[in-house]
Amino acid sequence: LSVWQTGPAAQAISRASPEWRKDFEQTLPDLREEDIAGSGFAIHSYSVHRDLGGPAALARLRERMQKRGLKLMLDFVPNHMAPDHPWVDVHPDYFVHGSESDLTRASQNYCRMQTKNGPLVLAYGRDPYFDGWPDTLQLNYGNPELQQAMIGELESIAGQCDGVRCDMAMLVLPEVFESTWGIRADLFWPKATERVRKASPDFCFMAEVYWDREWTMQQQGFDYTYDKRLYDRLREGHARPVREHIHAGLDYQNKMARFMENHDEPRAAGTFSPEVHEAAAVITFLSPGLRFFHHGQFEGKRKRISPHLVRGPDEPIDRNLKQFYDKLLAVLRRPVIRDGQWQLLECKSAWDGNWTSDCFLASFWQGVDDERLLVVVNYAANQSQCYVGIPLPNLRDQRWRLEDSLGDARYDRDGNELESRGLYLDVPPWQAHVFSVTQVKEGSV
C-alpha cells in the first residue's frame, strides 16, 4: 500500500482534520507534522512516490524479490483520486459533479473546486454507507472514457508488478455505483481484467470486497476476494457460524483471502485474547484459499497505523505469539497444505445430551504423497468433547499415530476403533491441535 505518488492537497487536508489528528496522536504520542504524509488512497498519479525512490527503486525491489521466489502485489484504487489529480483540469468529466443545492444539502459529500475550467462542485469519493472522504474526488464510472482511462492505469501498473489489490472493488459495480450516485454505468471489471491479462496472462487480481459480493467479484475476473465474513464470525466467538461459512464449495473457498487483520481492521492482538487469537488463526490460515498476513501481526503489534502516517510506534514483541506463528508458518510450508485436498469434517456428540460437539471445527488435509493433517479447534469458552471421523479408507487393523505440530501431544490409536466410532476428543477452551496422522509401523516406538 501507499506506493503511489500523493500530492500536497490531500496532505493538507490530512494535517488540518481535527478528527484525523486525534487518531494520529493516539497512534504516535510524539507525532510530528512530517509524519502526516496524506493518505495512500488519495492518489495524485500512478507513479512510484518520489520519497520511495521513484520507478527505478520499485524495479530494483521487484528484481530482488524475484531472486527470492517472491511476487509483488501493489494497490489500485478504482473509486476515486486525489483532489489535485491532473484529470480535474484536463478531464473534469471523469468525475461526479454536483449542484449548488447538493453542496448546501450534503456538504459532507461535495466540495467546490477551483479548476482551470472555472469553479466546479465535485463529489467526494465515498462508500454509500458513510460520509465522503474529503481528501478524494469521486470518479464517474458512467463515463466510458473514464473506464478506458482507468484500464490504461491498470495496464501501466501491471508492467511494474505481478498483481493488484483493488481497494473497495465493489464500489464500481454498476448496481452499487447507480444506487450511490444515480448514474448508470457499464461493467468495468470484466473488461479491465481481460485487457490486463492479454499482456500479462498470470497477473493476479485481489478484490477488497464486502456486502456478500465476493462471488460476484470472482465471476468478474478476480482471483481472490477478501473474506470479511469469516473474520466477523471469528470475532463473534461462536463455532457454528464459522463452520457454516467454511462449508461452502471449494470453487468459492479457494478464491477467498483469509485474514485476521489488515490496514482497516484493529490489530488482532488487541482484538482477540491470546488463546482465542491462536484458535482463530488456526481456523483462518488452515482453511483453503489465500493466507493474508499483515505487517506486525506475527509480533503481536497492537497499534493500528493509519495510511495517512509514514511511521508507526515502537512496540515490544509478544514472544509467545511470535513462537506460535513460527509453528503455524512451519505447518503452512508443508506440501500437504500447498498441494493437498481439504475437507470439513463432521463432529458427532460424545454421548447423548452432550451439546459441546457443536463447539468444534475439524478439517482434514490429504496430500498426494500420503501426508495427512487433522486440524481440530474447540472454538468455545468451555471444555468440549466429540467424536470425529478420519476420512481414510485403510484405518482397520492398523495403529495410527497423531502428533501435534503446535505442541507436544502424541497419541497412538487403534484403527478399528477409529473406523467404528471415530477419534474421541476432549479439548480445553479455545485450544487447537494440528495432528499429523501416520501409520505406526511394526516395531516402531
N, C-alpha and C positions, 0 to 999 in steps of 0.2 A: 504494500500500500504506500501511497504518498511519494511515488517515484516521479510523477509528472510535474511540470512547471506550474507553480501557483503565482498569483500576482499581488500587487500592493492593495488593490481594492478589497479583496477578501481578507487579507491580513489586517487591514484597518478595521474592518467590521468585527473580526475575531477579538482584537485588542480592545474595542470600545464596548463590547457587550458585558454589562454587569453580571448577568446570569452565567454566562460562559466563564468569565473571570473568576467567579466564586468557585466553580468546578475546578478550574486550573489551580487555584490556590490550595484547594483541598488535596490535590494530587502532589503539588510542589509547594511546600511551605516557603521555600526560598525562591519563589517564582521571580524571574526577570523578564523584562519586556521582550528581549530577544528570544526567549523560549517560545513565544507565541508566533508561529510562522504562518498561520492561516490553515484552514482545513485542506487536507489532501484530496477532498472530494469537490473542492471549488477550483476546478482546473482551468488555467489560463491558456495552456496549449499542451497537446500530447507530444511534448519533447521532454527529454530527461532533465530534471531540475538542475540548474546551474550549480547549486550548492552541493549536489551529489557528484559533480564532475561531468555532467552532460552525457550525450550518447556514447562517447568513447569509453567512459568509465563503466557504463552498463554493459557494453560489448565485452570489455575485459572480464567483468564479473561473470557473464554468461559463459565465456570461454573457460574460466576456472571451474565453473560448475560442471560443464560438460566433461571435463577431465575426471571428475569425481562421480560421474554417472547420475548427476542431478539435472532436473529440468527447472526452468524459470517460468513462473506464472506472475503476471502483472495485473493491475487493476484497470477496469474500464467502467466509466460512469456514464451510462446512456441517457439518464434522465435530465441532466442539467449541466450548465457551465458556469464559470466564474463571471461576475458582473462586468469585468473588463476584458472578456474574451474578444478577440478581433471581430468575430462574427456580429457582435452587437452593432458595429458601424457598417460592416460590409454586407451582412445578410440579416438585417433585423427581422425579416420574415421567417427566419429559422426559430424564432422564439414565440412564446404565447404572449399575446398582447391583452391588455385590459383597458377599461374605460375610466374616466374620472369618477364615475359612480362606484366602480369596483374598488378604486383606491380609497374612497370615502367609507364604503361599506365593509371592506375587508383589508384594512391597511397591513394586517399581519401576513397577507398573501400577495401584495402588489407593491410596487415602488415606481417612482418617477425617475427615469434615467435621462441624463443629458448626453445625446449622441451626435454624431456628425450629420444625422438626418433630422436634428431637432429633438425636442423633449418627447419621450415616449413613456407610456405606462406599460410596464412589463411585469409578468408574474414571477414570483419566486419559485424555484424548484420545490416540490413538496410531495409528500405521501398524503393520500386523501384523508387519512385519519388524524393528521397533525397539522399545525400551522407551518407555513413555508419556512425554508432555510434562507435567512436573509443575506447570506454570502453567495447565493447562487441565483441563476435565472433559468426558468423552465424552457426546455426545448419543445418545439411543436412537431410531434410525430404525425400530425395531419398533413404536413407539407412533404410531398415525395422527395423534393430536393434536399430537405434536411436528412431524410433517411439515407439517401445516397451519400451525403457528406459524412454521416456517422459510420457508414460501412467503409468509406475511404479511410477514416481514422482507424478503424479496426484492422484494415489491411496493413496500414503503416505499423501499428503495434505488433501485428503478427510477424513482421520481419525482424523484431527485436527480442522475441521470447518464444516460449513453447505453449503458452496458454494464457487465458484471461479469466479472472474472477469478475463477473459482471454485477456491479453494485445495484441492488434493488431492481433486479432484471424484470420483475413482473409489472413495474410501473408503466412500461411502454407496450404492454399487451393492449390490443385495440379496445377490448371491453373495459379495462381498467382506465386507460387514458380517456376514453369518452365519458366514463362516469365521473372522472375527476374534473375534466375541463369542458365537457360538452362539445368536443371536437372529434369527428370520426377520423380514424386512422387505419391504414393498411397494416397487415402483418409485417413486422420488422425482422424478428429473429430467424425465421427460416431462410430468408434472403441473405441475411448477414452471415450466418454460419456456413451456408453453401458457398458464398463468394470467397470467404477466407480459406475454406478447405480446398478450393480449386488450386490455390498456390501452395497451401500447407496442409496436406491430407491428414496428418496426425495431430493437428493443432487441437488443443483441449479447451473446451468451454465449460466453466462452472458458474452456476447462477446462484446469487443470493436471492432467495425467493421465500415468500411467506403466504399465508392465507389459503393453504391447501392447493396451491397451484404448481406443486412440484411436478406432477405427471404431465401437466400442460407444457411446462418448460422442457421436459425431457423429449416430448413429442416434437418440439420446435427446434431441436438440434443440439440440446445441451447434453454433455457427457455426464455431468454431475450437478446435483441441486442440493442446497442446504437442507438439513433435516432438523429444523427448529422444533417440530412436533416431538421428536424423541427427547430433545433437551428439556422441553417444558414438562413432559411427563416424568422424566427423571427428577426434576426439581420438586414435583408434587409428592414424590416418595412412595408411590404405590406400584406394586409389581404388575398387576393385571393390565392396566392401560399400556404399560411399556411392552408387555408380552403381546398384546393385541396389535400394537403398532408394528412390531418386527415380524408379525405373522404374514405380512404382505408378500406378494410374489417376488422372486429373485430378479426378474426382469426390471422391477422397480427398485428394489433394495440395493442392487449392485451399483446403481447410479446415485445413491444418496451420499452426501458428505456429512459424516458424523462428527460432532464436536461437543465440547463441554464449556468452551469459552471462545470468544472472538473479540474483535475490537469494539463491538457494540454491547456485548453482554458483560455483566460483572465477572470478576475473576472467580474461577471455580473454587480456589482455596478459600475465598471469602464467602462463598455461597453454600458449599456443602461442608458438613462436618468431616473430619478426616476419614472416618470409617465409611461414611456414605460416599465420599469422593472416590475412594478406591473401588467400591462396589459399582458405582455409576460408570467409572472409567472402564472396568472390565466389560460391562454390558455394551457401552458405546463403541469401544475400539476392537472388540472381538465379535462384532456383528459384521455382516458383509457390507461392502461399499468402500468409499474413500475415507481414510482416517485423517482428520483435520485438527492439527495441534496449533496452539497459539504461543507466541513468544513469551517465555516466563512461566508457562504452565507447569513444566516439569519441576521447576524450582519452588513452586508454591507462592509465586508473587500474588499480592492481594490488591494492589492499586491499579485500577483500570486507567490507561493512559489515553487521553483524548487525541484524536487525529489532528487537532489544531496545534499540538505541542511537539517540540523537537527532541525532548528528552523525558525520561521518567525518573522517579526517585530511586535511590539505593535501597534495596530491601534484603533482609537476610534470607538465606536459603533454608527451606524446610527440608532437612536432611532425610527424615522418614519418608516424606512424599517423593523426594528425588530417588531414594532407594527403590520405592515401589515402582516408579516409572521406568527405572533401569530394568527391572524384572519384566515389566509389561512389554517394553520395547524389544527385549530379547525374545519374547514369545512371538511378537509381530514379525520378527525377522525369519521365523521358521517357514520353510517351503509350504507346509500344510496350510498356513494362513494366506500365503501369497497365491497358491495354485490349487488349493483343495476345494472340496464341496462342503457347504454349510447347510445345516438343517436345525430347525427349532424342535425341541423335544417336549413331550407331554410329561407332566409331573403328576403322579397319582397319590391319593391320600394314603398315608402310612397306616391308618386304622380308621374305622368308622367314627365319624364325628370330628376327626382332626381336620380343621379347615386350613391349616398352615401350609398345605401343599400349594395353595394359591399365592403364596409369597415368593415362590421360586421362579427364576428364569434359568432354563437349561438349554444348551445347544451343543452340537457335535460337529467337529471339523474332521473330514476324512481326506487324507492325502493320496496322491497317485502311487506313492511308494509305501503304503500301509502305515504312514504316520497318522496318529489319531489324537485329537484333543477333545476332552469333555469339559465344557465350561458350565459352572454351576454358581449361581448367586442367590443368596437369601436376601431379597431386597425388601426388608421389613425390620422394624424395631423389636421384634420378638424372635425367640428361638423357633425354628421351623423344621418340620420333618416331611419327608415324602419318599416315594419310590420313583426312580426314573429309569426307563428302558434304554439300554445301549444298543444302537442300531447296527449290530454286527451279525453276520449270518452264521459264524462259526464259534459261537460262545461255548456251546455244550462240550463237556468232557475236557475242558481246559481250565487252567488257572490264569487269572488276569491280574496284572499289577497296575495300580493307579498311583502316580506320583505327581504331587502338586508343584507346578512350576513357579508359583508365587510364595510357597512356604516349604516346610519340611515334612508335611504329611505324606505317608506312603502306606498303601493298603493292598493286600492280596485278597482276591475274592474268587469264589468258585463259580465257574462258568454256568453250571446247571442252575444255580440259584439266580444268577444274573438273567438268564434266559426266562426262567419261570416267573420271577417276581420283579426283577429289576434291581438296580443299586439302591440300597437304603441310605438315605441322607438325613443327618441330624445336625443342623448348622446353626451357629450362633447368629445374633442380629447383624445384618449388613456385611456378612462375610462372603468372600468369593474364593472359589478354587478353580484352577485350570489344570486338570489332570491329563497327563499323557497316559494313554491306555496301551499297554503292551502285553503280549502273551508271555507267561513265565515258562521258560524252558526247563526241562527236567534237569535237576541237579543245581540250578541257579539259586542264589541266596537273595 
